[in-house]
Amino acid sequence: MNNHGRHSIQDLAVKAAHKIPGSSKHRKLWRHFCHRFVEDVQYDLHRDGEFSATIDDVAARRLESDLGAIGSNTGVMPDFSNQAALKGYTLRHFGRARLLGDLIALDQPDWLEYRIAELFSRGGQDKSMSLTPRSNKSVKAASLGGGPGYDYVALSALSEYRQGPSLCTTVYEYETRWREIVSSVQRATHNVMRNERHKCGFSQCDITLPLDNMINADVADTVDSTQIFACCYCVAENAVALRDRDWAFFRHLFEVSRNGTMFFFTETTHRLWPELINIARTAKLRLATPHLRCGKVGWQFVALKDGTSPGTQYYSTAIDPEAYKRFKADNDAHMSRLERGWKREKRKARGYATTATREDIILPR
C-alpha cells in the first residue's frame, strides 16, 4: 500500500498470483491492474521535467484535430514533425494503452486466450502452436506505427501482472521524432515496474510501402522471431496510401509470419476492417473483431497465424457476417459523404494542464 492508501502494482500482481488464471476474478483484477499501471506510467512521464518542459499544448491540440479531420476521415497522414506537439499528444492520449490491454486479455475467442496464456505464462515458454518450441524466456513484439510506446506499456503490464517472461518490443515508426519520446516512456515504465526487465527499442518503417522496401528492412529481418505485431491507431490515417498499394505491407507480413504469430489492430473506426479481413483470409489467419467499448469505436481486430490445413474454413468462424456487412456499409456511406464534400465538425477542446497533479490527470476512456 502506498502513501495515498492505494495498492501498488506490485501488490496487485502478488494478489493476482493467488487467483486462477482465466477466472472472472483474475480478469477483473487485471482490468484494475492495467488501469493503475497505465495511470502510473503516465504520471511518472508527466513528472519528468525534461519531457514536460518542452510540451506545446496548442500544437498538440492542433495535431489531435488533424488526426480526426485529416487522418481518420480522409485517410491521409497529418504532419507529425513537431516533437513538442507529439509530447503533448502522448500525455493527452495515454489511456489508449488500456485498449490493447483490454484486447489481449479477452477470454474469447478461445484461441486468443490460449495463445496469450502460452506466451505470457510464468515460465515464458513459447510452444508456438505445435511447432518446435522457441526456447526462451522472452517475448518479442513489434509495434507498427507505435509512436509514443503505448503498445509496449500494455504488453509490459500484462507480463508484470502474470509474472511472465521478459519483453523485447520495438516501435517501428515513419516519423523518427518519436524516438526520444519512446525512450522517455520506457524510462517511466521502468520506474513504475521498479525493474528493467522489459525493453523498448526504436526503428524506422513505413507501412504504406511493401515489406521488402529498404525502409522496412528491420521489420522484414525480424518477422521470423516476432511473436506479436500490434498496429494501433495508424491504419485509418494511412488508408489512402495503403489502398493505393493494395495493402502490400500487411499482405506480405501475413504471408511470411510464423505460425503462432499474433496480430492486434485497434482503431477509432471499424470501416477498414473488411479490407483487412479479406487480406487476412487469403493468408489463412484465424480472425475475430471483438467489440470492446460502446459505439462505433468499439470494434477491434485480432488475428492468429497457425498451421491448420488450408482447406479448413476455420479462419472465418469468428467473424459475424452481419458485422462484416455493417463495417462495409459504414465505409461505403463514409466514402459517399466525402465525395459530396462532407467535412467533420470540430470537436470541443479537451481540458489539460501541464501543471496537473496525479488527481488532475484524466485518462481518456
N, C-alpha and C positions, 0 to 999 in steps of 0.2 A: 504494500500500500504506500503510495507516495504522499507528499506533504499536503496534497489537496484532497486526501481521502479517496483517491481513485486508484484502482488496481493498475499496476504497471503491466505492460505487455508480457513481461517475464512471468508475472504472477498468473496471468490469464493462460499462458502457454503451459505452465505447470498444472493448472486446473484442467486444461483440455486433455492432458495426458491420462487423466483418470476417467475420461468419457469414452464411450465406444465409438470409434470412427464410423461415420455414416449414420449415426443415430440423430434424432431430431435435436437432442440437447447439444451434441457435438456441433451440428450445423448452426444452431442458434448462437452458441458461444463463438463460433468462427465469425459470424457477422459482427458481433461486438468487438472481437479482437481486430478484425480488419479495419473497422471504423476507427478504433483507437490508434492503430498502427499508422494509418494514413494521416490522421489528425496530428499525431506526434511528429511525424516527419515534416509535415507542412509547417508546424510551429517552429521546429528546430531550424528549418530553412529560413523562415521569416526572421528569426533571431540572429542569423548570420549577417553581421553588419556589412561585410564586404559585398554580399549578394544584394541585400536590400537597399544599400546606399545608391545604387545606380538604376533603380526601377523608374520607369516613365509610365505613370498611371494613364495619362491621356493617350499616349501611343498604344498602350495595352488595350484600352477600350476601343480604339480605332481598329486594331487588329482583330479583336473579338467581333466587331461589327462586320468587318470584311470577310471573316470566316463564314459568317452566315449569309450575307448578301452576295458575296462573290464566290466563296468556296463551296458551301453546301448546296446552294441553289443553282448556280450556273456550272459547277463542276470545274472551275478554274482556280488554281492555287494562288492565294494572295501573296503579298510581299512579306517574307519572314526575315528580312535583312537587319531589322532594328533589334539589337540584343536587349536594350533596355525595355522594349515592349515585350520581348519574349519572357523576360524575367517576371514582369507584372502578370502576364498571361499564365505563367507557371503557377504562381501563388493563387491566382483567382480561380483556377480550374483544378486544383489538386484533388478534389473529390472524385474526379474521373477515374482515378486509380481504383476506386472501390468497385466500379462497374466490371472491370476484368476480374477483380476478386470475387464478385458475385457469380460470374460466368464459370470460372474454373472450379468452383465449389458446388455446382449443381449436382443433384443426385439422379437426374435424368437428362439425356438417355443413359442407359446403364453402361454403355461402352465409354462414355465420358468419365463417369465416376471411377470405373475400373482402371482406366489408363492413368488418371491423375493419382490414384492410390498407388499404382506401380511406381510412378516417377517420384512421388513425394513421401513414400513410406519412410519410416525411421531408418531403415537400412540403406535407403537410397539406391537400391539395385534396379536397373532398367532391364526388364526381361524382354522388352520390345516385341510384344505380341507374337510369341512363338519363334522369334528369331534367336540367333546366338546372343546371349547376354552381352550388353555393352558395359562391362566392368564397372566399375567406378561408383564413387560416392558423390557424384556431382551431376547436376542437370544443366544442359546448355540451352539457352534461349536466345532468340533473335527478335528484337523489337523493331519492326519495319515502320519507318516514319515515326519513331517513338519519341521524338522531340525531348520533352522535359525529363523523361525517365519514369513515367507513371507505371509502365508495364513491369519494370524492374522492381518498383516498390511493391506492387501487388504480388508478384511471384515470390519476392523475399518474405513478405508477410505470411504467405501460405507455408513456405518451408519452415519458418520460425514456429508457426502455430503447430505444425505436425512434427516438429523436431526432426525434420527431414534432412536431405543432403544439402551440400553447398551449391550455390547457384552461380553460374557464369553467364551473364547477359551482355549482349552487345546491342547498342542502339545504332541502327542504320538510318542515316538521315541525308537528305539532299542539301539542306542548309547547315553548313559547318558551324554557324554561330550557336548552335545548340550544345556544342561540345563542352564549353565551360559550365553551362547550366546542368548538364548531365553529371559532371564531376561534383558539383555542389549538392545535387540530390543524392548521389552516392554517399558523400560525406555525412549528410544529415541522416540518412538511413543507417549508416554505421553507428552514429551517435545514439540513435534510438534503440538499436539492437544491442548495443554495448559489446559488439564484436564486429569483425570484418570478414565474416565467412562468405558473404555474397558480393561478387564483384560486378562492376558495370563498365564496359568499355564503349568506345565510340568509333564508328567508321562511316564512310560516305556510301550512299547508294541512291538510285533513282528508280522507283517502282514503275514509272511510266516508260522506261526503256527495257528492252529484253534482258533476261537474266545473264546472257552471255556478253552483254555490253561491258566495256572496260570499267565503267564506273561501278558496276555491280560485281566486280571480281571477288571482293572479300566475302560477299554473301554466297556466291557460287562455290567458292572454295570450302565453305563450312557447312553446306547443306547436308552432307552425309553424316555429320557429327552433331547436328542440331535437333533436339527433340521437340522444341516448342517454337512456333512462329506466331507472334502477336502483331496484329496490324490494326491499331485503334485510332479512329477519328482521322484517317488520312486517305480513305478511298473516295469519299464523296467530293472532296476538294480537288481530286485529280481525275475525276470521271471522264472529262473530255479527252485528255491525253491517253488515258487507259483504253478508251474505246477506239481512238484513232489507231492504236497499235494492237487492237484485238486482244487486249489483256495479256499481252505476250509474257510479261514478267510472271504473273501468277499461273498462267497456263503451263509454263516451263517448270516453275517451282513445284507445282503439284505433281508433275510427271516424274521429276528426278528425286524427290524427297524419299527418305527411307520409310519402310513400314514401321508403324508406331509413332510417326511424327504427328503432332497435333497443331491445328491452326485455329486461332481465335481472332475474330473480327468484331469490332464494336463501331457503331456509327450513330450519328444523330438522326439518320433516316434509314428506312428499310428499302428504299426504292431501287437500290442497286443489287439487292440480294439475288433476284432471278438470274442476272447475268453471271454472277459469281457461282451460283448453284449449277448452272449449265456447264461452266468450265470445270468445276469440281467433279461433276458426274462423269465427264469424259476420262478423268483420271481415276475413277472408281474409288472415291473417298466416301466414307460414312459422313452424313451431314445432319445437322439439326439447326433450327432457327428458334431458339428459346426466347420466350417473352418475359423479360425480367422486370420491367418497370411500366408504369401507366403510360398510355398514349402511344403515338406512332414511334417515339424514340425507344420503345421498349424491346423491339425485335433485334436480336443479335445473331451472330453466325459462328458456328463451331464445326470443325471437320477433323476427321482422323484418317490417316493413310494406314491401311493394313493389307494383309496378303490374301484376302478372300478371293476365291476364283472369280475371274472377270464375268462369268456367266451368271453370277448370283446378283440379284437385284436388291441387295441389302442397302445400297447407298441412298435409295430414295425413301426408305420407310419412315425416316424421322421428319420428313418434310410434308407438312399438311398441304394437300393440293389446293384447298381453299385459301390458305395463307399465301401460297405462291401466286395465285390469281390476284389476290389483293395487292401484293407487292408490285406486280407488273402493272395492274390497273392504275395504281397510285403514281407509278413512274410515268406512264403514258399521259396521265392527266397533268402531271407537273411539266412535262416537256411541251404539252399543248399550251399551257399557260405562258411558258417562257416565249414560245413562238408568237404569242399575242402581245408580248411586251410587258408581261407582268413583272413587278419588282416587289421584293419582300419589304414589308413595313419595318421601320427602325424599331428595335427593342428598347424598352426603357432602361436607363442606366442602372447598373447594379452597384450597391454601396461597397466601398473598400477603403480602408485606411492603412497607410504604411506604418502607422504608429500603434497598430492594434495589439491588444494583449491576446492570450490564448482564447479567452472568452469572446473576444471581438471577432475572431476569425470564424466565418460561417462557411462551411463546406457546401458547394452546390450539390443538391440531391438529384 
